[in-house]
Amino acid sequence: MKVEIRKYEQLLITFLGLMAIIGYILQHLNLAPVYTAGFDQYNIAHPNLQFKYSANLLLPRVGVVVLLMVVYFWINLFTIPQLRLANYRSFLIYPWVLFQLLLLSFLIAIGVNFATYYAHPAWNNYGEFRLFALFGYNETPLTDLWAGFDRALILLLVYGVFVCIREFIIYRIKNSGSKSTYRILIVNQMSAFLCIFLLLPNLTSTLHIINDDGIYRAYFVFIPSVVFVYFSNTYWLFPSFANTSGNTFQLIWRLAISTFFYSIPIILFPNRGGATPNMLLINWIIQLVVVTPVTWMFYQQRKDKIRELRGAEIALSKTTADLKFLRSQINPHFLFNILNTIYAMALIDGSKRTANAIQKLGDMMRFMLDDNHLDFIPLNNEVSYLQNYIALQKLRIQDSDDIVISEKITVDNCTYEIIPMLLIPFVENAFKHGIDINQKSWISIALTCDQKGIWFNVRNSLHKVDINDPERKHSGIGLQNVKERLTMFYEGRHRLTCETTDKEFIVDLIIKPETFKI
């Protein structure tokens, strides 16, 4: 799923430009009213300069609209993609973009200048030329080719700020991890709503279906309140309290506060009686009593689809993570080393240690087959897998006073559940990067559990990587994958810190129960 903000914005600009041109054509065909009183008075005073609608009104206005649309699409289809594809080495792209902005500003200025020369908007006191007035009142066009350049440049710079905000939002949404798909869905719907919201009044105004300015002012202050309430309730408040019980009062007062906040724009609506507090109260009641129940109905109809989307996203992320775990934890090289170790022990001291090692390896394989596909497992099962892994790794390490491996695991009275294979990556990396048989090495593993949560700490010594180490290319599941799983299942209830000192690498993980937040 892609973020469609740019597409909806381009559709909006296209339709607004086309409707403006259609409105001009309707005026030319006398199917829509047009203000030409200024032209009529000028014709009386200057009989040699007669006003012609096509040359003095239609073509100049259409030309300016087309010019602005061309500049807009040039920026969005050429300039902005160049910036998105640029990297830290492409420093020449920034002067090139600045040159484009200056050139486009000049083209807008000179284009409006030419249109002003033929339109003579001063004859009509700029009555039909509000777009021209945006670039300054110019009663002597073409005498100064730079007239309006400053305003055109300011217009493009303001749009540039908007583009920066837009691109930042798109970047954050696309890189929001496991929630990106869900957030893209919301943003796309909001963009579509905004596009329709701005197009409807423009369409009715162009076709002169509604000519009452009061209705348009009411539309622009009341409808946004409805839209804000809809998105806030559907994607925030209702889902937050859908699976909780006993929090009805909290939901009600949050609905009351949010609807009141979204009703505040109604005070911008001009009221001859000056009773804006009453209008605010009425709008608030409508949003709370009418709009909110309607949004609840829409939410009930769509919540299954939303849950399916979120469920499919989580399932896909979990499957990808489990595959990475499987590839990294039980890789052929690891199994080959363990089997070689077991074979050597069988030749040296008989079957007792061999049977013990084989049993531990079998328990690990059983865990992979039985528990690894579950969302949550008892913490004791995770600890058993962790202890078996540590025991098998110890078998591979030669007896040496320079290698110290300590573990302190106290989870006897812990009843928490945990996502499978969450802790093992840190231990695996500790053995992979913390042990060097030719240097002093150490690994310290501590795991405790109480009513306040789970605390896991791993420390290991640091050594230079041996280029001949066959494990060098097996980097494990990676810290990023662990972070994604923690965010997916323990958002707001975990804290992971990784610290590197001169001599050791330290991992500290805290997981809180559902009733606690970090």
VMD Tcl script that draws the C-alpha trace (Angstrom):
set ca {
  {0.00 0.00 0.00}
  {1.33 3.43 -1.00}
  {0.83 6.85 0.52}
  {-1.48 8.70 -1.89}
  {-1.16 12.24 -0.53}
  {0.67 13.46 -3.63}
  {-1.84 11.85 -5.98}
  {-4.87 13.37 -4.26}
  {-3.21 16.77 -4.16}
  {-2.48 16.62 -7.89}
  {-6.06 15.53 -8.60}
  {-7.34 18.43 -6.51}
  {-5.20 21.00 -8.36}
  {-6.21 19.52 -11.73}
  {-9.94 19.66 -10.97}
  {-9.71 23.14 -9.47}
  {-7.92 24.39 -12.59}
  {-10.39 22.70 -14.94}
  {-13.40 24.03 -13.04}
  {-11.95 27.54 -13.14}
  {-11.58 27.26 -16.92}
  {-15.10 25.81 -17.24}
  {-16.44 28.74 -15.23}
  {-14.74 31.21 -17.58}
  {-16.20 29.43 -20.60}
  {-19.70 29.47 -19.08}
  {-19.37 33.21 -18.60}
  {-18.30 33.55 -22.23}
  {-21.42 31.63 -23.30}
  {-23.59 33.86 -21.10}
  {-24.50 30.83 -18.98}
  {-23.01 32.37 -15.87}
  {-23.01 35.94 -14.53}
  {-19.92 38.07 -15.07}
  {-19.06 41.51 -13.66}
  {-18.20 43.89 -16.55}
  {-19.49 47.23 -15.27}
  {-15.96 48.65 -15.19}
  {-15.37 47.68 -18.80}
  {-18.65 49.28 -19.88}
  {-17.71 52.57 -18.22}
  {-14.26 52.47 -19.83}
  {-15.79 51.87 -23.26}
  {-17.90 55.00 -22.86}
  {-14.86 57.07 -21.89}
  {-12.59 55.49 -24.52}
  {-14.66 54.61 -27.60}
  {-11.53 53.65 -29.56}
  {-10.63 50.87 -27.11}
  {-13.59 48.51 -27.07}
  {-13.73 45.64 -24.62}
  {-13.75 42.16 -26.17}
  {-14.61 39.26 -23.90}
  {-12.34 36.65 -25.56}
  {-9.25 38.83 -25.79}
  {-9.67 40.86 -22.60}
  {-11.24 38.38 -20.21}
  {-11.38 34.72 -21.28}
  {-7.94 34.04 -22.79}
  {-5.87 36.00 -20.20}
  {-7.57 34.27 -17.27}
  {-7.34 30.82 -18.87}
  {-3.70 31.49 -19.71}
  {-2.80 32.36 -16.11}
  {-4.57 29.26 -14.78}
  {-2.76 27.02 -17.28}
  {0.56 28.70 -16.43}
  {0.12 28.09 -12.72}
  {-0.85 24.45 -13.33}
  {2.22 23.91 -15.53}
  {4.48 25.38 -12.82}
  {2.78 23.25 -10.16}
  {3.22 20.00 -12.10}
  {6.79 20.90 -13.07}
  {7.65 21.23 -9.38}
  {5.90 17.99 -8.40}
  {6.91 15.82 -11.36}
  {10.48 17.03 -11.92}
  {11.88 19.23 -9.14}
  {10.71 17.29 -6.06}
  {11.63 13.82 -7.46}
  {15.13 15.14 -8.11}
  {15.41 16.13 -4.46}
  {14.04 12.79 -3.24}
  {16.60 10.86 -5.29}
  {19.50 13.06 -4.22}
  {22.01 11.83 -1.65}
  {24.69 13.49 0.43}
  {27.02 13.53 -2.59}
  {24.54 15.32 -4.85}
  {25.30 18.75 -3.48}
  {24.90 20.33 -6.93}
  {21.20 19.48 -6.93}
  {20.40 22.24 -4.45}
  {21.73 25.14 -6.57}
  {19.92 23.56 -9.52}
  {16.62 23.46 -7.59}
  {17.09 27.05 -6.45}
  {17.69 28.07 -10.07}
  {14.46 26.31 -11.07}
  {12.49 28.17 -8.40}
  {13.89 31.52 -9.52}
  {13.19 30.73 -13.18}
  {9.64 29.54 -12.45}
  {8.99 32.65 -10.36}
  {10.11 34.82 -13.26}
  {7.93 32.85 -15.71}
  {4.90 33.33 -13.47}
  {5.63 37.04 -13.10}
  {6.13 37.68 -16.81}
  {3.16 35.44 -17.69}
  {0.83 37.41 -15.42}
  {2.42 40.58 -16.81}
  {1.49 39.62 -20.38}
  {-1.99 38.53 -19.31}
  {-2.45 41.85 -17.53}
  {-1.39 43.72 -20.66}
  {-4.20 42.09 -22.67}
  {-6.79 41.87 -19.91}
  {-6.58 45.45 -18.62}
  {-7.89 44.40 -15.17}
  {-7.65 48.01 -13.98}
  {-10.54 48.85 -16.34}
  {-12.74 46.59 -14.24}
  {-11.06 47.41 -10.92}
  {-9.80 43.79 -10.83}
  {-13.42 42.66 -10.40}
  {-12.93 39.42 -12.36}
  {-9.15 39.17 -11.83}
  {-8.59 38.11 -8.23}
  {-5.93 35.68 -9.40}
  {-4.07 38.54 -11.09}
  {-4.29 40.69 -7.96}
  {-2.44 37.94 -6.08}
  {0.72 39.08 -7.87}
  {0.13 42.80 -7.33}
  {-1.93 45.55 -8.94}
  {-0.16 46.47 -12.18}
  {-1.76 49.34 -14.11}
  {1.20 49.65 -16.50}
  {1.98 46.09 -17.63}
  {5.13 45.19 -19.59}
  {6.88 48.39 -18.48}
  {8.60 46.34 -15.77}
  {9.18 42.66 -16.65}
  {10.04 41.89 -13.02}
  {6.70 43.15 -11.72}
  {5.21 40.48 -9.48}
  {8.45 38.46 -9.31}
  {8.79 38.95 -5.55}
  {5.23 37.79 -4.91}
  {5.62 34.80 -7.22}
  {8.83 33.79 -5.42}
  {7.15 34.14 -2.02}
  {4.26 31.99 -3.29}
  {6.65 29.22 -4.40}
  {8.63 29.42 -1.15}
  {5.45 29.06 0.89}
  {4.49 26.08 -1.23}
  {8.02 24.74 -0.70}
  {7.47 24.81 3.07}
  {4.22 22.91 2.55}
  {6.06 20.35 0.39}
  {8.69 19.84 3.10}
  {5.99 19.15 5.66}
  {4.18 16.84 3.24}
  {7.31 14.85 2.39}
  {8.27 14.58 6.07}
  {4.82 13.17 6.90}
  {5.06 10.67 4.04}
  {8.55 9.61 5.16}
  {7.49 9.10 8.78}
  {4.41 7.12 7.80}
  {6.29 4.87 5.38}
  {8.97 4.19 8.01}
  {6.67 3.69 11.00}
  {7.44 -0.02 11.23}
  {4.66 -2.54 11.77}
  {1.97 0.15 11.85}
  {2.86 1.69 8.50}
  {0.11 -0.06 6.52}
  {-2.58 0.94 9.00}
  {-1.39 4.54 9.10}
  {-1.18 4.71 5.32}
  {-4.82 3.60 5.18}
  {-5.86 6.43 7.51}
  {-3.81 9.09 5.72}
  {-5.14 8.04 2.32}
  {-8.71 8.26 3.56}
  {-8.09 11.68 5.08}
  {-6.52 12.88 1.82}
  {-9.53 11.65 -0.16}
  {-11.92 13.37 2.27}
  {-9.99 16.62 2.02}
  {-9.98 16.46 -1.78}
  {-13.75 15.95 -1.93}
  {-14.31 18.56 0.79}
  {-12.54 21.26 -1.25}
  {-13.96 20.21 -4.62}
  {-17.66 20.20 -3.69}
  {-18.06 23.93 -2.92}
  {-15.92 24.83 -5.91}
  {-18.15 22.73 -8.17}
  {-21.39 24.22 -6.84}
  {-19.94 27.72 -7.11}
  {-18.68 27.22 -10.67}
  {-22.04 25.84 -11.86}
  {-23.89 28.43 -9.73}
  {-25.93 25.75 -8.00}
  {-25.60 27.59 -4.68}
  {-24.99 31.34 -4.62}
  {-25.46 32.06 -0.92}
  {-22.10 32.97 0.65}
  {-23.45 32.17 4.10}
  {-23.91 28.52 3.15}
  {-20.30 28.27 2.01}
  {-19.03 29.88 5.22}
  {-21.11 27.45 7.28}
  {-19.81 24.56 5.15}
  {-16.19 25.43 5.81}
  {-16.62 25.62 9.60}
  {-19.18 22.86 10.26}
  {-18.06 20.06 7.93}
  {-14.44 20.06 9.23}
  {-15.83 19.43 12.71}
  {-17.72 16.41 11.40}
  {-14.66 15.06 9.59}
  {-12.39 15.50 12.62}
  {-14.90 13.76 14.87}
  {-15.25 10.88 12.41}
  {-11.52 10.17 12.09}
  {-10.83 10.75 15.78}
  {-13.59 8.38 16.89}
  {-13.10 5.72 14.21}
  {-9.33 5.38 14.34}
  {-8.45 6.50 17.85}
  {-11.09 6.56 20.60}
  {-13.32 3.62 19.63}
  {-10.42 1.20 18.89}
  {-8.65 2.24 22.12}
  {-11.63 1.21 24.25}
  {-13.04 -1.59 22.08}
  {-11.34 -4.44 23.95}
  {-11.44 -2.96 27.45}
  {-14.15 -3.22 30.04}
  {-15.08 -0.85 32.84}
  {-13.76 2.23 31.04}
  {-17.06 3.52 29.68}
  {-16.82 6.70 31.73}
  {-13.32 7.44 30.38}
  {-14.58 6.95 26.82}
  {-17.54 9.28 27.39}
  {-15.54 12.15 28.86}
  {-12.91 11.84 26.12}
  {-15.65 11.95 23.51}
  {-17.10 15.03 25.21}
  {-13.74 16.82 25.28}
  {-12.74 15.87 21.72}
  {-16.09 16.88 20.19}
  {-15.97 20.20 22.04}
  {-12.46 20.86 20.76}
  {-13.47 20.00 17.18}
  {-16.52 22.28 17.47}
  {-14.47 25.40 18.21}
  {-14.10 26.43 14.50}
  {-17.84 27.25 14.52}
  {-17.07 30.52 16.30}
  {-15.44 31.69 13.06}
  {-18.86 31.64 11.43}
  {-20.14 35.24 11.21}
  {-23.34 35.70 13.15}
  {-25.32 38.91 12.99}
  {-26.71 38.40 16.46}
  {-23.25 37.86 17.93}
  {-24.37 34.74 19.84}
  {-21.28 32.70 19.03}
  {-21.29 30.87 22.41}
  {-24.75 29.54 21.59}
  {-23.57 28.45 18.16}
  {-20.58 26.71 19.74}
  {-22.87 24.92 22.20}
  {-25.26 23.85 19.43}
  {-22.42 22.55 17.28}
  {-20.94 20.67 20.23}
  {-24.28 19.01 21.00}
  {-24.69 18.02 17.35}
  {-21.19 16.53 17.21}
  {-21.64 14.64 20.48}
  {-25.26 13.52 20.20}
  {-25.70 13.09 16.44}
  {-22.33 12.72 14.72}
  {-20.73 10.50 17.38}
  {-23.46 7.78 17.28}
  {-23.25 7.81 13.48}
  {-19.48 7.35 13.61}
  {-20.03 4.49 16.07}
  {-22.29 2.79 13.52}
  {-19.70 3.25 10.77}
  {-17.01 1.92 13.09}
  {-19.05 -1.19 13.91}
  {-19.54 -1.87 10.20}
  {-15.89 -1.41 9.33}
  {-14.06 -2.65 12.42}
  {-13.84 -6.23 11.14}
  {-12.09 -5.06 7.96}
  {-9.74 -2.87 9.99}
  {-8.97 -5.75 12.33}
  {-8.36 -8.03 9.36}
  {-5.90 -5.51 7.97}
  {-4.10 -5.15 11.30}
  {-4.21 -8.91 11.87}
  {-2.80 -9.68 8.42}
  {-0.08 -7.09 8.96}
  {0.91 -8.55 12.33}
  {0.78 -12.10 10.95}
  {3.00 -11.12 8.02}
  {5.48 -9.35 10.30}
  {5.51 -12.30 12.68}
  {6.05 -14.79 9.87}
  {8.94 -12.74 8.51}
  {10.46 -12.42 11.97}
  {10.04 -16.15 12.67}
  {11.71 -17.00 9.38}
  {14.67 -14.79 10.27}
  {14.83 -16.44 13.70}
  {14.78 -19.90 12.19}
  {17.49 -19.08 9.68}
  {19.73 -17.44 12.28}
  {19.24 -19.65 15.33}
  {19.28 -23.14 13.87}
  {21.49 -22.67 10.87}
  {23.38 -25.61 9.32}
  {26.74 -24.36 10.53}
  {25.56 -24.28 14.14}
  {24.12 -27.80 13.89}
  {27.31 -29.02 12.25}
  {29.46 -27.70 15.10}
  {27.21 -29.19 17.77}
  {27.08 -32.60 16.11}
  {30.85 -32.61 15.75}
  {31.19 -31.78 19.44}
  {28.79 -34.57 20.41}
  {30.68 -37.02 18.20}
  {34.00 -36.09 19.81}
  {32.56 -36.55 23.32}
  {31.21 -39.95 22.37}
  {34.72 -41.05 21.41}
  {36.30 -39.66 24.58}
  {34.11 -40.43 27.56}
  {31.24 -42.66 26.59}
  {27.55 -41.95 26.26}
  {26.51 -39.98 29.37}
  {27.53 -36.50 28.27}
  {26.66 -37.40 24.71}
  {23.11 -38.32 25.66}
  {22.79 -35.13 27.72}
  {23.91 -32.98 24.80}
  {21.64 -34.77 22.37}
  {18.72 -34.30 24.78}
  {19.34 -30.57 25.01}
  {19.54 -30.29 21.24}
  {16.32 -32.29 20.94}
  {14.58 -29.97 23.42}
  {15.65 -26.98 21.34}
  {14.32 -28.57 18.16}
  {11.06 -29.42 19.94}
  {10.74 -25.80 21.04}
  {11.21 -24.67 17.46}
  {8.49 -27.03 16.27}
  {5.95 -26.64 19.08}
  {6.28 -23.16 20.58}
  {7.91 -20.93 18.00}
  {4.73 -20.57 15.92}
  {2.70 -19.21 18.87}
  {2.25 -15.51 19.60}
  {2.95 -15.92 23.32}
  {4.43 -18.74 25.41}
  {5.15 -19.11 29.16}
  {8.37 -17.38 30.15}
  {9.65 -20.68 31.60}
  {9.55 -22.25 28.13}
  {11.65 -19.39 26.74}
  {14.06 -19.75 29.65}
  {14.42 -23.51 29.05}
  {15.36 -22.89 25.44}
  {17.77 -20.17 26.58}
  {19.46 -22.46 29.13}
  {19.78 -25.30 26.62}
  {21.39 -22.95 24.15}
  {23.86 -21.69 26.76}
  {24.70 -25.25 27.83}
  {25.38 -26.36 24.25}
  {27.52 -23.33 23.58}
  {29.54 -24.05 26.70}
  {30.31 -27.50 25.31}
  {32.01 -25.87 22.32}
  {34.18 -23.60 24.44}
  {37.51 -25.01 25.60}
  {38.15 -25.07 29.33}
  {40.11 -21.94 30.06}
  {40.58 -19.59 32.97}
  {40.44 -16.69 30.51}
  {36.84 -17.45 29.52}
  {34.15 -16.72 32.11}
  {30.47 -17.36 31.47}
  {28.06 -16.48 34.24}
  {24.30 -16.73 34.28}
  {21.80 -15.75 36.91}
  {18.21 -16.60 36.01}
  {15.48 -16.34 38.66}
  {12.01 -16.79 37.20}
  {10.66 -19.58 39.39}
  {7.54 -17.71 40.52}
  {6.95 -15.83 37.28}
  {3.67 -16.43 35.46}
  {4.18 -14.01 32.58}
  {3.98 -14.98 28.93}
  {6.42 -13.73 26.34}
  {6.74 -13.84 22.56}
  {8.94 -16.81 21.61}
  {12.64 -16.39 20.89}
  {12.74 -12.78 22.05}
  {15.72 -13.15 24.40}
  {17.90 -15.62 22.54}
  {19.22 -13.14 19.90}
  {21.05 -11.14 22.55}
  {22.65 -14.29 23.99}
  {23.54 -15.57 20.54}
  {25.26 -12.31 19.66}
  {27.07 -12.38 23.00}
  {28.57 -15.81 22.25}
  {29.28 -14.87 18.66}
  {31.12 -11.63 19.39}
  {32.14 -12.00 23.04}
  {34.24 -15.16 23.02}
  {37.79 -15.43 21.74}
  {39.74 -18.50 22.88}
  {43.01 -16.59 22.54}
  {41.96 -13.61 24.66}
  {40.33 -12.95 27.99}
  {36.60 -13.15 27.40}
  {33.45 -13.01 29.44}
  {29.69 -13.22 29.12}
  {27.25 -12.27 31.87}
  {23.55 -13.12 31.55}
  {20.98 -12.03 34.13}
  {17.21 -12.55 33.97}
  {14.80 -11.68 36.76}
  {11.02 -11.49 36.92}
  {8.67 -10.02 39.50}
  {5.29 -8.30 39.70}
  {6.70 -5.15 38.07}
  {7.91 -6.96 34.96}
  {10.84 -8.74 33.33}
  {14.43 -7.47 33.44}
  {17.04 -8.97 31.12}
  {20.70 -7.96 31.02}
  {23.49 -9.33 28.82}
  {27.12 -8.22 28.88}
  {29.93 -9.56 26.74}
  {33.54 -8.68 26.00}
  {34.48 -7.19 22.67}
  {37.08 -8.54 20.27}
  {38.18 -7.91 16.72}
  {36.29 -9.94 14.14}
  {38.28 -12.81 12.61}
  {37.90 -12.70 8.83}
  {38.27 -16.50 8.75}
  {35.43 -17.07 11.20}
  {32.68 -18.99 9.33}
  {30.09 -17.41 11.67}
  {31.15 -13.94 10.57}
  {28.56 -13.76 7.80}
  {25.78 -15.03 10.05}
  {24.82 -11.82 11.79}
  {21.75 -13.23 13.53}
  {18.29 -11.75 13.37}
  {19.64 -8.27 13.94}
  {18.76 -5.59 16.43}
  {16.27 -3.97 14.05}
  {14.19 -7.14 13.89}
  {14.11 -7.40 17.67}
  {13.02 -3.77 17.92}
  {10.19 -4.39 15.45}
  {8.89 -7.35 17.45}
  {9.11 -5.41 20.70}
  {7.24 -2.48 19.14}
  {4.63 -4.80 17.69}
  {3.80 -6.67 20.90}
  {5.02 -4.39 23.71}
  {4.50 -0.86 22.48}
  {4.76 1.57 25.39}
  {5.61 -1.28 27.78}
  {9.27 -1.94 27.08}
  {12.64 -0.21 27.16}
  {15.64 -1.51 25.24}
  {19.05 0.07 25.60}
  {22.26 -1.09 23.89}
  {25.53 0.44 24.99}
  {29.07 -0.12 23.75}
  {32.05 0.73 25.94}
  {35.75 0.26 25.29}
  {35.70 -3.29 26.60}
  {32.18 -4.65 26.51}
  {28.76 -4.54 24.88}
  {25.75 -4.16 27.21}
  {22.10 -4.93 26.50}
  {19.40 -3.94 28.97}
  {15.78 -4.92 28.32}
  {12.78 -4.17 30.53}
  {9.28 -5.46 29.75}
  {6.35 -4.27 31.83}
  {3.01 -6.05 32.37}
  {-0.09 -4.74 30.57}
  {-1.11 -2.65 33.57}
  {2.17 -0.72 33.52}
  {3.51 1.76 31.01}
  {7.05 3.00 30.40}
}
mol new
graphics top color blue
foreach p $ca { graphics top sphere $p radius 0.5 }
foreach p [lrange $ca 0 end-1] q [lrange $ca 1 end] { graphics top cylinder $p $q radius 0.2 }
display resetview
